[in-house]
């Protein structure tokens, strides 16, 4: 967590470095064979009651597919690998994904600090158009430094339907945002890059398999960027 770096640096002698979350971008990327996005909005994990209620009403009134969790209480995952595959498949088929900063509704745990949650990396890597509230501070803009990684809406949820309607009227913008999210995650937020940062700290060299993976990530990411620019 970014907020821990300063405090830990005062308590221990070894240097303290923040390493942000990441994602298996090849699992979450919809490319090279993008599936149809038949889910209008997905909202997985902690959610704003107001945004959720607004989207439930929209789904009840219109031809609008809103996917959300319906389990209450402790969530147990039977098979972690299968769960990740399911989540990737879900996001690859979602046009929009509601995404907020980590534990936004639990200030008792966070003390009011705001951090980048995993959903940002997963949603962007899968090419969803993310709508919600990013964390305050400079970390988000540093790691999500491309055009429109998220469309901001208030956590009260009063403007989420209007935001979606405005975006739906701009299909070219939607496609640019989606492709930009995927490409930039392939180039910046794969777990291999985080592992490389750790290895470099100890002057260790990456494996050949890691080098080959990064070459493929580079090729795929830049091919998607080229499509945006063409």
N, C-alpha and C positions, 0 to 999 in steps of 0.2 A: 504494500500500500504506500502511496506517495507520502501520506501524512506521517509515516513511521520513520522515514529516513533521517530527519533532523534529530529526533529524540534518540534513536539508536546510535547515531554517530557520536552523541555525547556520552553514551554509556559504555561503548566498547571501542577497542583500539583498531581492529581491522576496518577498512573502508566499507561503507554501506552504499549500495547502489539499488535503485528501483528498476525492476524488470517488469514490464506490464504483462497482462495476460496475452494469450495468443490463441490460435485455433489450428486444427488440421485443415488447412485451406483446400487441399486436394479432395478431402472428403466433403467439405461444405460447398465448394465451388460448383455451380450448375454447368460449367463448361468442361469439356468441349461440346457436350450435347445437352443444351438447356431444355428441361421439361416445361410443360405448360404450367403457368401459374394460375391455378383455378381457385386458390384460397385468397379471398380479398384481404383479410387482416388476420394475423396470428398474434397472440398475446400469451406468452409462456412465463410462468413464474410469478413473482410479486406483481401486483397490479393496483392501479388507482381505481377505487370503486366508481368514481364518477366517469372515467373514461370507459371502463368496462360496461357500466349500465347504459351509457350512450350507444356503444357498439351493439349491445344485446338488443336494444330497441330498434336500431337500424336493421339488424339481421331479421327481426321478427316482421318488419314492415316491407322489406324489399328483397329482391333477389341478390342477397349479399351474404357471403360465406365468412363467418367470423369464427375462428378456431381459438379456444381458450381452455385452460385447465378447469376440470369440474371436481377434482379430488380435494377434500378438505382434511387437514390434519397432517400427520407425518407421512411423507412420501418415501417409499422404499423402492429402489431400482433393483430388479431381479438380475439383469444382465447389463452391465455398464456399456459394453461395446454395442449391443443391440439398441440401447437407449440413444447413443450418440448417432447411430445410423438413422434412427427414426427422426431425431431432431433435425438432422441435416436434410432429410427428405422433406420434412415439413416446411422448413424455411426455403428450400429450393423451389417450392410450389406456392409460396406466399408472395403476394404483391407488396403488401405493407407488413411491417412488424413494429409493434409498440415496444419501445425500449427506453428505460429510465436508468438513472445512475444507481449504483449498487445499494441495496437495502434502503431505498429512499423513504420507506414508510416505517423505519425502525431506528429512530434517533437514539433510543436507549442503548442500542448496540454500537452505533456509529459515533455518538457524541456530536452529531451534526456535521461531521466531515463527509465529503462527497468523493467517491472513487469511481473509476471506470469499471463497469461490470462486464462479465463474460458475454452477455447477450449482444453487446455492441460488436464484438469481434465475430460472433457466430452469424448474426443477422447481416452484417456487411459482407462477410465472405460468401454467403449464400445468394447475395444479390438482391436482398429485400430493400425496399425504400423504408428507412427507419424513421419513425415518428415518435417523439417523446421529449424527454428532458435529459440532456447530457450533464455530467458533473461540472460544478463551478471550478474555476482555477485554470491554469495553463496546460495541464497534462493532456486533456482531451484534444485541444487544438494542436498540440505537438504531435500526437500519434495519429490523429484523424485530420490530416492537414490538406485534404483535397476538397473539391467543390461539393457542398451540400451532403456531407456524410449522414446528417440527420436533419429532419424538419422539426423545428421546435414547436411544441404545443404545451399549453399550461396543464399542470397535473389535475386541475379541476375538471378537465375534460370537456369544457364548454365549446371548444373550437375544433375538436378532432374531426367531426364529420365535415365541417366546412373546409378544413385543411385537405382532407381526402378528395372532396369534390373539386377543389381548385387544382390539385395535382392530376386528377383523372382527366381534366380538360387539357392537359399538356403531355400527351403521350411521348413526345420526343424528349422532354425533360425527364420523364420517368425512366426511359430507357438509358439516358445518359447517367443518371444517378445510380441505377442498378449496375451498369457495366463498370462505372467508376469505383463503386464499392468493392466489387469482386476483384478487379485488377489491382487496386491498391492493397488489398489484403494479401493477395498472392505475392506481391513485391515487398511487403513490410511486416505482415503479422502471422506468418507461419511459425509453428513451434521450432522449426529448424533454425530460424534467426535468433530466437531466445537462447537456444542451446549453444549456438555459435558465440554469443556474448559471454556465456558462462565459460566455455572452453578458452576463449581469449584471455579471460581473467587469470587463468592458470597456465597460459602459454602452451595450450594443447591444440593440436591440429584436428580439424574435422575429418570424419571418415570419407572414403570415396563415395559411399552411398549418399551421404549428406550433400556432398558437392554436386553429384548428379541430380539430386532432388532440387537443389537450388537453381541449377541450370534450367530445369524444366519449369520451375516456378517463374523464373525470369522470362523465358520464352512465351509461356502462356499469358502471363500478366501483360507483357508489352504487345502481344497480338490483340488483346482485348482493348487496350488503350488506343491502338492504331485504328480499330473499328470505330471508336468514339470520334476520333479526329477526322476520319474519312467522310 
